[in-house]
Amino acid sequence: IDMNRSQRTVLGGLNMPIDVVQAADGTIWLLEFARFAEDGSCFSGQGYLPNSGRLSYLQPDGTLQTVLVDLNFPGSFAFDRDGHLIVSEIFSGRVLKVTNPALLAPSTSVAKLLGEEIAPMGNETNEEAEVVASLVETAVSAPSAPPDIQFVNVAQQVGLDFQHRAFINAISEDPAAMMGAGLCWIDYNRDGWLDLYLVNSYALAEQEYLYSHGGLPYNRLYQNNQGVFTDVSLISGTALSVRGNGCIAADLNGDGWDDLYVTVDGPNALLWNQGNGTFLEGARLAGVDAPEWNSAASAGDLNGDGYADLFVAAYIDLEKMVENPVGAFPQDFYGLPDHLYLNNCDGTFSPVTEAVGLLREERGLGSLMSDFDNDGDLDLYIANDGHPNRMYLNEPATNSAGFQFVDVSQEAGTNDSGSGMGVAGGDYDNNGRFDLLVTNWDTELNALYRNQMDETGNLTFLYSTFRVGISGLGNNMTGWGTAWADFDHDADEDLLVVNGHVPITDLAADAELVRLYGNRLSEGEPGQLREWTQLVGLGQDGLGPLMARGSAVADYDNDGDLDVAINTVGGTAVLLQNQRLSGNWLQIATADFQPGLKAIVTLPDGRQLVRERHVGSSYLASEDPRLHFGLGNATLVSSVEIIWPNGTITQLTDVAANQTLVVYPK
């Protein structure tokens, strides 16, 4: 795309180009992933030829000069600070260094590239090009220091004895039971300690067995008693016996008490918090029961009236197959229309799905409300399974809702048609804009979208899965719950992804590792990640594989660092306690429910950290309502700017570290 936003062909006939980088001198470098066998296809993922990747640069005459051949499925490359090229290979796990590539590349005029055409489409590059680079390093460099955090599963010792009951007797082909297992953190009694709600399920084929062995399983609410949990499900009225999927905690009627909304294979449930330790179910009366197989839910004030509205993603109808099924799930089943409910401010909701422009029938699994374009209102992102993911911007309208959702998925570059499941939003590169991570199935990679909105408000995302220094971000694992969070308190957000295979044939054999990727921004490597899974106690000799689905990050023990709760299909709940050794922190809490609240923290060295309050994220989950900031060595924050959902701003200066700061709206 040239400066006039016109498309120009630069080079054609390439072998699956996967990354392109422009050097400081203007030279264009190109990385080709692989060639294919005659019957191969990038759509089926079959037929890749190993050791057929190439690294080349574009010469002034429009031809390619190949520098390195026989690369084994290269995924990304970048220049280091010394001007060397670093190339990562996905399946070998190697990182290769090409020394002094600038000496091999004549300067390429950018103006030349903006011409009509440099090389005609279809010209094959030179397979016999001379290899002129020297390969001097074939090992991944070790971290300068190991992370000073460890995760330990403390679920049993703190009283979390939850057992997800799907496939407790035998495995059956029940996709609804295979894909559930959500959870959410909620301070239901407002004592300052986050309680945990875990969603249960069962397979239809097991009903008779379960009835004869104690009855159907039910969701459970665990009260947090200063770090130790007590099951209060029965006395609180939250023990729903449903084929559950996910949940969110949100004050949906503005009474100051967080309620629970539970998505189900069947009518959803809305548990109104009565403020006395009990809940009352009222989804049908509120107009939000949604009778289909529903998955994710998100809440936020979309029309600026001060009350939280509700989005519910719908998945598929197992009774409605496509005309020519091919024996694949979920492709053999039609998707369902999602639901958007506008809060009437009186404990009821009005359906406005079609009125605001949500007209598609797709297989929704993940959702997130976030202000992606920084215009002060909440936008909506939906992760679809086998359909394009959708980015909807919130724009004013004269319809009954007062706003409309405008689909900018294609223009923004976030419309991949993978097996979208979980969604996480965060500013992992500290540029003040919220990026996206979408988890996918094991034959795909997780999708990382870097927000590159320009100063005019034009919203675009750069697909950056191959640009973060990880050889295959999520390869060979099926990702579900995910989060951006500063686990080590070095002032940048790390990446968590929990995994577990689907379809399930064996609960033990299909379990997969929880993976943690440390952010290298504080090491001077912006946009780069390093895998920490083994180093922090999550490897085979630590936590080990799980049949994980939902994950929810929170500081459950109020010690200032972030812990992780995980729900698993057919297994026990996991609570990963973060045993951090260093780093300062700040948490920001609000006196009432404020979805979409933003906070900007300025450190003494001038760096700015931005966080946003999300209600409904990860996979089938909602997380800690407090905004968390790792501060590194800083003991004092220069300033804190609170941007309230109604647009008003609160400014604070010289805020001490290592505290939970409670802020009040003006």
C-alpha positions in Angstrom: 0.0 0.0 0.0 1.6 3.3 -1.1 1.4 6.7 0.5 -1.8 7.4 -1.5 -3.4 4.2 0.0 -3.2 2.5 -3.4 -2.2 -1.1 -3.8 1.0 -1.9 -5.8 2.5 -5.2 -6.7 6.1 -5.4 -5.5 6.9 -9.0 -6.0 5.0 -12.2 -7.0 5.5 -15.9 -7.2 6.7 -16.3 -3.6 6.6 -19.5 -1.5 4.2 -18.6 1.3 5.8 -15.3 2.5 5.3 -15.0 6.2 7.1 -11.9 7.3 8.7 -8.8 5.9 11.0 -6.2 7.5 12.4 -3.0 6.3 16.0 -2.3 7.5 17.2 1.1 8.7 18.7 1.8 5.3 15.4 1.1 3.5 16.3 -2.5 2.3 13.2 -4.8 2.2 13.9 -8.2 3.7 11.5 -11.1 3.1 11.0 -14.4 4.9 9.3 -17.3 3.1 7.8 -20.1 5.3 7.9 -23.1 3.1 7.2 -24.7 -0.3 4.4 -27.2 -0.8 4.2 -30.6 -2.2 2.0 -30.9 -5.3 -1.0 -32.0 -3.3 -0.3 -29.6 -0.4 -2.5 -26.7 0.8 -2.1 -23.9 3.3 -5.9 -24.3 3.9 -5.6 -27.9 5.0 -2.3 -27.5 6.7 -0.9 -30.4 4.8 2.0 -30.8 2.3 4.6 -28.4 3.8 8.1 -29.3 2.7 10.6 -29.1 5.6 13.8 -27.2 5.1 12.3 -25.1 2.3 12.1 -21.7 3.9 14.2 -18.8 2.6 15.5 -15.5 3.7 16.1 -12.9 1.0 16.3 -9.2 0.4 14.9 -7.1 -2.5 17.5 -5.5 -4.8 17.0 -2.2 -6.5 16.3 -3.9 -9.8 13.2 -5.6 -8.3 14.8 -9.1 -8.0 15.4 -11.1 -4.8 18.8 -12.0 -3.5 18.5 -15.1 -1.4 20.7 -15.0 1.7 19.7 -18.2 3.6 18.1 -21.4 2.4 17.0 -24.7 3.9 15.2 -23.0 6.8 12.9 -25.4 8.7 9.5 -23.6 8.8 10.7 -20.1 9.8 8.1 -18.1 11.7 9.5 -14.5 12.2 12.6 -12.4 12.0 13.8 -9.1 13.2 16.9 -6.9 13.5 18.7 -6.8 16.8 20.3 -3.7 18.2 23.6 -4.6 16.5 22.1 -4.8 13.1 22.1 -8.6 12.9 19.0 -10.5 11.7 17.5 -13.0 14.1 15.3 -15.7 12.5 13.1 -18.1 14.5 12.1 -21.6 13.3 8.7 -22.8 14.5 9.0 -26.6 14.6 12.7 -26.9 15.4 12.6 -24.3 18.2 15.9 -22.8 16.9 16.8 -19.1 16.7 19.3 -18.3 14.0 21.5 -15.2 13.8 22.6 -13.8 10.4 25.7 -11.6 10.9 26.1 -8.2 9.3 23.3 -8.5 6.7 23.6 -4.8 5.9 26.9 -5.5 4.2 25.1 -7.9 1.8 22.3 -5.6 0.9 22.5 -2.6 -1.4 20.3 0.3 -0.3 16.8 0.1 -1.7 14.9 3.2 -2.5 11.5 3.5 -0.8 10.3 5.7 -3.7 11.1 2.8 -6.1 8.8 0.5 -4.1 5.9 2.9 -4.6 5.9 2.6 -8.3 3.4 0.7 -10.3 5.2 -2.6 -10.3 8.7 -3.8 -9.5 8.5 -7.4 -10.5 5.6 -8.8 -12.5 3.2 -11.2 -10.8 4.1 -14.8 -11.2 7.9 -14.4 -11.6 9.6 -17.1 -9.7 12.5 -16.2 -7.5 15.8 -17.7 -8.1 16.0 -21.1 -6.5 19.7 -21.4 -7.2 20.6 -18.0 -5.7 24.0 -17.8 -4.0 23.8 -18.1 -0.2 25.9 -15.2 1.0 25.1 -14.9 4.7 27.0 -16.5 7.5 25.1 -18.4 10.2 26.9 -17.9 13.5 24.4 -18.9 16.2 21.9 -21.7 16.4 20.7 -21.6 20.0 18.1 -19.6 21.8 19.8 -17.1 24.1 19.1 -17.8 27.7 17.4 -15.2 29.8 19.6 -12.7 31.5 18.1 -13.9 34.7 15.3 -16.4 35.5 11.9 -14.9 36.5 11.6 -14.4 40.2 8.1 -15.9 40.4 6.9 -19.4 41.0 3.3 -20.8 40.7 2.1 -23.4 43.1 -1.3 -25.1 43.0 -2.8 -24.4 46.4 -6.5 -25.3 45.7 -6.8 -28.2 48.0 -4.9 -26.6 50.9 -7.1 -23.5 50.8 -10.4 -25.4 50.6 -11.2 -25.4 46.9 -12.5 -28.9 46.6 -14.5 -28.4 43.4 -14.9 -31.3 41.0 -16.1 -30.7 37.4 -18.4 -33.7 36.8 -18.4 -34.0 33.0 -17.3 -37.5 31.8 -16.9 -38.6 35.4 -17.9 -42.1 34.4 -17.1 -42.4 30.7 -16.2 -40.3 27.7 -19.1 -39.7 25.3 -19.5 -37.5 22.2 -21.0 -34.6 23.9 -19.5 -31.3 22.6 -21.4 -29.1 25.1 -19.9 -31.0 28.0 -16.4 -30.9 26.4 -16.3 -27.1 26.0 -17.7 -25.7 29.2 -16.0 -25.1 32.6 -16.0 -21.4 33.2 -15.5 -19.4 36.4 -15.5 -15.9 37.8 -14.2 -13.9 40.7 -16.8 -11.9 42.7 -16.7 -10.1 46.0 -20.3 -11.2 46.7 -20.3 -10.0 50.3 -18.2 -6.9 49.8 -15.6 -7.7 52.5 -12.7 -6.9 50.2 -11.7 -10.5 49.5 -12.6 -12.0 46.1 -14.8 -15.1 46.2 -14.9 -17.7 43.4 -17.8 -19.1 41.4 -17.1 -22.3 39.4 -19.4 -23.5 36.7 -20.2 -27.3 36.5 -21.6 -29.5 33.8 -22.3 -33.1 32.8 -22.7 -35.2 29.7 -26.3 -36.2 28.8 -25.2 -39.8 28.5 -24.3 -39.8 32.2 -27.6 -38.5 33.7 -28.8 -41.9 34.9 -25.4 -42.7 36.4 -25.3 -39.3 38.2 -28.8 -39.6 39.5 -27.9 -43.0 41.1 -24.6 -41.6 42.5 -25.7 -38.5 44.5 -27.6 -36.5 41.9 -26.7 -34.0 39.2 -23.6 -31.8 39.8 -24.1 -28.1 40.6 -22.2 -24.9 40.3 -20.4 -23.8 43.4 -19.7 -20.5 45.2 -16.6 -20.4 47.5 -16.4 -17.6 50.0 -12.9 -16.2 50.6 -12.1 -16.0 54.3 -8.8 -14.1 54.1 -7.2 -16.6 51.7 -9.1 -19.8 52.8 -12.3 -20.8 51.1 -15.7 -22.2 52.3 -18.3 -23.7 50.1 -21.5 -21.5 50.5 -23.3 -22.7 47.3 -26.4 -24.2 49.0 -27.0 -21.5 51.6 -26.4 -18.7 49.0 -28.8 -20.1 46.4 -26.1 -20.4 43.7 -26.1 -24.2 43.4 -27.5 -24.4 39.9 -27.6 -28.0 38.4 -27.2 -27.1 34.7 -25.0 -28.0 31.8 -23.1 -24.8 32.4 -20.6 -23.0 30.3 -19.4 -19.6 31.7 -20.2 -16.7 34.0 -19.6 -13.1 34.7 -19.9 -11.0 37.9 -21.5 -7.6 37.3 -23.8 -5.2 39.2 -26.6 -5.4 36.6 -29.2 -3.4 38.5 -27.0 -0.7 40.1 -27.7 -1.6 43.7 -24.1 -1.8 44.6 -23.9 -5.6 44.8 -22.4 -7.7 42.0 -24.8 -10.3 40.5 -23.9 -13.5 38.6 -24.9 -14.2 35.0 -24.4 -17.8 34.0 -24.3 -19.1 30.4 -25.8 -22.5 29.8 -26.6 -25.1 27.1 -30.2 -24.0 27.4 -31.7 -21.0 29.2 -29.2 -18.9 30.9 -29.4 -17.9 34.6 -29.2 -14.5 36.3 -28.6 -14.7 40.0 -29.5 -11.4 41.6 -27.4 -10.6 44.7 -29.7 -9.8 47.5 -27.0 -8.2 49.7 -27.6 -10.6 52.5 -25.5 -13.5 51.4 -28.1 -15.0 49.1 -29.0 -14.8 45.4 -32.4 -15.0 43.6 -32.6 -16.4 40.1 -34.5 -14.1 37.7 -33.2 -14.4 34.1 -36.6 -14.9 32.5 -38.2 -12.0 34.3 -35.3 -9.8 33.4 -35.5 -10.8 29.7 -32.0 -12.3 29.4 -32.7 -16.1 29.6 -31.5 -16.8 26.0 -32.6 -20.4 25.4 -29.8 -21.6 23.1 -26.3 -23.0 23.7 -24.7 -19.8 24.9 -21.0 -19.4 25.7 -19.3 -16.1 26.5 -20.8 -13.0 28.1 -19.5 -9.5 28.6 -21.0 -6.4 30.3 -20.4 -2.7 30.0 -22.2 0.6 29.6 -22.7 0.9 25.9 -25.1 3.8 25.7 -23.7 6.0 28.5 -26.7 5.8 30.9 -24.7 4.6 33.8 -26.0 1.0 33.7 -24.3 -2.1 32.4 -25.6 -3.6 29.2 -25.1 -7.3 28.4 -23.7 -9.2 25.4 -24.1 -12.9 25.1 -22.4 -15.0 22.5 -24.4 -17.9 21.1 -22.6 -21.0 19.6 -24.4 -23.7 17.6 -27.7 -25.6 17.4 -26.9 -29.3 17.6 -30.3 -30.1 16.0 -29.6 -28.1 12.9 -26.9 -29.4 10.5 -25.7 -27.9 7.3 -27.0 -29.3 4.1 -23.9 -31.3 3.1 -22.1 -32.3 6.4 -18.5 -33.5 6.1 -18.2 -35.1 9.5 -16.4 -32.2 11.1 -17.3 -30.3 14.3 -18.4 -27.5 14.5 -18.4 -27.0 10.7 -21.3 -29.4 10.3 -23.6 -27.1 12.4 -25.1 -23.7 11.7 -24.1 -20.9 14.0 -26.6 -18.9 16.1 -27.4 -15.2 16.4 -25.7 -13.5 19.4 -27.7 -11.4 21.9 -27.3 -7.8 23.0 -29.5 -6.7 25.9 -29.9 -3.0 26.7 -30.3 -2.3 30.4 -33.7 -0.6 31.2 -32.3 0.7 34.5 -35.1 -1.1 36.4 -33.8 -4.7 36.6 -35.0 -5.6 33.1 -33.4 -5.6 29.7 -34.5 -5.0 26.1 -33.1 -7.0 23.2 -31.5 -4.7 20.7 -29.3 -7.2 18.8 -30.6 -6.4 15.3 -31.2 -2.7 16.0 -27.5 -2.1 16.7 -26.3 -4.1 13.7 -25.4 -7.5 15.1 -27.1 -9.5 12.3 -24.7 -12.4 11.7 -25.4 -16.1 12.8 -21.9 -17.3 13.7 -20.4 -19.6 16.3 -19.4 -17.2 19.0 -17.1 -18.5 21.9 -15.2 -15.5 23.2 -16.1 -11.8 23.7 -14.5 -8.6 25.0 -15.8 -5.1 25.5 -12.9 -2.6 25.3 -12.3 1.0 24.0 -10.1 -0.2 21.1 -10.2 3.2 19.2 -9.7 5.4 22.3 -12.9 7.4 21.7 -14.4 7.0 25.1 -16.9 4.3 24.6 -16.8 0.5 24.7 -16.4 -1.4 21.4 -17.0 -5.2 21.0 -14.8 -8.0 19.8 -16.2 -11.5 19.2 -14.0 -14.6 18.7 -15.9 -17.0 16.4 -15.2 -20.7 15.9 -14.7 -21.3 12.2 -16.2 -17.9 11.2 -14.3 -14.6 10.9 -13.7 -12.9 14.2 -15.6 -9.6 14.5 -14.5 -6.2 15.5 -17.4 -3.8 16.1 -16.9 -0.1 16.8 -19.5 1.7 19.0 -20.8 4.7 17.0 -23.7 7.1 17.8 -27.0 6.4 16.1 -30.6 7.5 16.1 -32.0 4.0 16.7 -33.8 2.8 19.8 -30.5 2.0 21.5 -28.8 5.3 20.8 -25.7 3.6 19.2 -24.8 1.1 16.6 -22.0 -1.4 16.1 -20.1 -0.9 12.9 -18.2 -3.9 11.6 -14.6 -2.9 10.9 -13.2 -6.4 11.1 -11.7 -6.5 7.6 -10.3 -3.0 7.6 -8.9 -3.5 11.1 -7.2 -6.8 10.1 -8.8 -8.8 12.9 -11.1 -11.1 10.9 -9.2 -14.4 10.9 -11.4 -17.4 10.4 -9.7 -19.7 12.9 -11.1 -21.6 15.8 -11.5 -18.5 18.0 -12.1 -19.4 21.6 -10.6 -17.1 24.4 -9.9 -13.4 24.2 -7.6 -11.2 26.2 -7.1 -7.4 25.9 -4.1 -5.5 27.2 -1.4 -3.0 26.3 1.5 -5.5 26.1 3.8 -3.1 24.2 3.0 0.0 26.4 2.0 2.3 23.6 -1.3 3.3 25.2 -3.5 1.2 22.9 -5.2 -2.1 23.7 -4.0 -5.2 21.8 -5.7 -8.5 21.4 -4.8 -12.2 21.9 -7.2 -14.8 20.6 -6.7 -18.5 21.4 -7.2 -21.2 18.8 -7.3 -24.9 18.1 -4.1 -27.0 18.1 -3.5 -27.1 14.3 -3.5 -23.3 14.3 -1.5 -20.7 16.2 -2.9 -18.2 18.7 -3.6 -14.9 17.1 -1.8 -11.8 18.5 -3.1 -8.5 17.1 -1.0 -5.4 17.9 -3.1 -2.2 17.9 -1.6 0.3 15.5 -4.2 3.0 15.5 -2.8 6.2 14.1 -3.2 9.8 15.3 -6.2 10.3 13.1 -8.1 7.5 14.8 -7.8 5.0 11.9 -7.9 1.6 13.7 -5.7 -1.2 12.3 -4.1 -4.2 14.0 -0.9 -5.9 12.9 -1.0 -9.7 13.1 2.0 -10.2 15.3 2.0 -13.9 16.2 5.2 -14.4 14.2 6.8 -11.2 15.5 7.2 -11.8 19.2 10.2 -14.1 19.2 8.3 -17.3 20.1 8.7 -20.2 17.7 5.0 -21.1 17.2 2.8 -19.2 19.7 0.5 -22.0 20.8 1.4 -24.6 18.3 0.2 -28.2 19.0 -2.0 -27.1 21.9 -5.6 -26.0 22.0 -5.9 -22.7 23.8 -8.8 -21.5 25.9 -8.5 -19.1 28.8 -5.9 -16.3 28.4 -4.8 -13.1 30.0 -2.4 -10.2 29.7 -1.1 -9.5 33.3 2.1 -8.3 34.9 2.9 -11.4 37.0 6.5 -10.5 37.8 5.9 -6.7 38.5 8.4 -5.4 36.0 6.0 -2.9 34.5 4.9 -4.9 31.4 2.2 -7.4 30.8 3.0 -11.1 30.4 0.8 -13.6 28.6 -1.0 -16.6 30.1 -2.7 -19.3 28.0 -4.3 -22.4 29.4 -4.8 -25.4 27.1 -6.6 -28.7 26.7 -7.4 -30.8 23.7 -10.8 -31.1 22.0 -12.5 -33.4 21.1 -11.8 -35.3 24.3 -11.1 -39.0 24.0 -9.1 -39.5 27.2 -9.1 -37.0 30.1 -5.4 -37.7 30.9 -3.9 -38.1 27.5 -5.7 -35.0 26.1 -4.5 -32.7 28.9 -2.0 -30.0 28.0 0.3 -27.6 29.8 -0.6 -24.1 31.0 1.9 -21.8 29.2 3.3 -18.5 30.4 5.2 -16.1 28.3 7.3 -13.3 29.9 7.3 -9.9 28.3 10.7 -8.6 27.4 9.8 -5.0 27.2 11.6 -4.2 30.4 14.7 -5.8 29.0 14.7 -3.4 26.1 13.1 -5.8 23.7 9.7 -4.2 22.9 7.0 -6.5 21.5 9.1 -9.6 22.3 8.1 -12.6 24.6 10.0 -15.4 26.1 8.5 -18.7 27.3 8.6 -19.1 31.1 6.4 -22.3 31.4 9.1 -24.6 32.7 10.9 -21.9 34.8 7.9 -20.9 36.9 6.6 -24.3 37.9 4.1 -24.9 35.1 6.0 -27.6 33.2 5.8 -31.4 33.2 7.7 -31.6 36.5 5.6 -28.9 38.1 1.8 -28.3 37.6 1.7 -30.7 34.7 -0.9 -31.0 32.0 -4.6 -30.0 32.6 -7.8 -30.4 30.7 -8.2 -26.7 31.1 -10.9 -24.4 29.8 -11.7 -21.2 31.7 -9.0 -19.2 33.5 -9.4 -16.1 35.6 -6.6 -13.9 37.0 -7.0 -12.2 40.4 -5.1 -11.3 43.6 -7.1 -13.7 45.7 -4.8 -13.5 48.8 -4.5 -9.7 48.7 -0.7 -9.8 48.7 -0.4 -7.5 45.7 0.5 -10.0 43.0 -1.7 -11.8 40.5 -2.8 -15.5 41.0 -4.7 -17.7 38.6 -7.8 -19.9 39.0 -8.5 -22.5 36.3 -11.5 -24.7 35.8 -11.0 -28.1 34.1 -13.3 -30.5 32.3 -13.8 -33.6 34.3 -11.1 -32.6 36.8 -10.5 -30.5 40.0 -10.2 -26.8 40.1 -6.7 -25.3 40.1 -5.6 -22.2 42.1 -2.1 -21.0 41.1 -0.6 -18.9 43.9 2.0 -16.5 42.6 5.0 -16.7 44.9 6.7 -13.5 43.7 10.0 -12.5 45.2 10.4 -8.9 44.1 8.9 -5.9 42.4 6.5 -3.2 43.6 2.8 -2.8 42.7 -0.3 -0.7 42.7 -3.9 -1.8 42.5 -6.8 0.5 41.8 -10.3 -0.3 43.0 -13.6 1.6 42.6 -16.2 2.1 45.3 -18.9 1.0 42.9 -19.2 -1.0 39.6 -17.4 0.8 36.8 -16.9 -1.4 33.7 -14.7 0.3 31.1 -12.9 2.4 33.6 -9.3 3.3 32.5 -6.3 4.2 34.6 -3.0 5.7 33.4 -0.1 5.4 35.7 3.0 7.5 35.1 6.3 6.1 36.6 9.1 8.4 37.8 11.1 7.6 34.6 8.2 8.9 32.4 6.9 5.5 31.3 3.1 5.3 31.2 1.1 2.1 31.9 -2.6 1.8 30.9 -5.2 -0.6 32.2 -8.9 -1.0 31.6 -11.7 -2.7 33.5 -13.1 -5.6 31.5 -16.2 -7.6 32.6 -16.1 -10.9 30.6 -12.9 -11.9 29.0 -10.5 -14.9 28.8 -12.7 -17.9 28.1 -16.1 -18.1 29.8 -14.8 -16.0 32.7 -14.5 -12.7 34.5 -11.5 -11.6 36.5 -10.3 -9.4 39.3 -12.3 -6.1 39.1 -9.3 -4.1 40.4 -6.7 -2.7 37.9 -3.3 -4.0 38.6 0.1 -2.4 37.8 3.5 -3.8 38.3 5.9 -1.0 39.1 9.4 -2.6 39.0 11.6 -0.8 41.5 9.5 2.4 41.7 8.2 3.0 45.3 6.3 6.1 44.3 4.0 6.7 41.3 4.4 10.2 39.8 0.7 10.4 38.8 -2.5 8.4 38.4 -5.1 9.5 35.9 -8.5 7.8 36.3 -10.8 8.1 33.2 -14.3 7.2 34.3 -16.8 5.7 31.9 -18.8 8.9 31.7 -15.7 10.8 30.5 -14.8 12.6 33.7 -11.2 12.5 34.9 -9.6 12.2 38.4 -5.9 13.2 38.8 -3.8 12.0 41.6 0.0 12.7 42.2 2.8 11.2 44.2 0.9 7.9 45.0 2.8 5.4 47.2 3.4 1.9 45.8 2.3 -1.4 47.3 -1.3 -0.5 48.2 -4.8 -0.9 46.9 -6.0 2.6 46.1 -9.8 3.0 46.2 -11.1 5.8 44.0 -14.5 7.5 43.9 -16.3 9.1 41.0 -16.8 12.8 40.9 
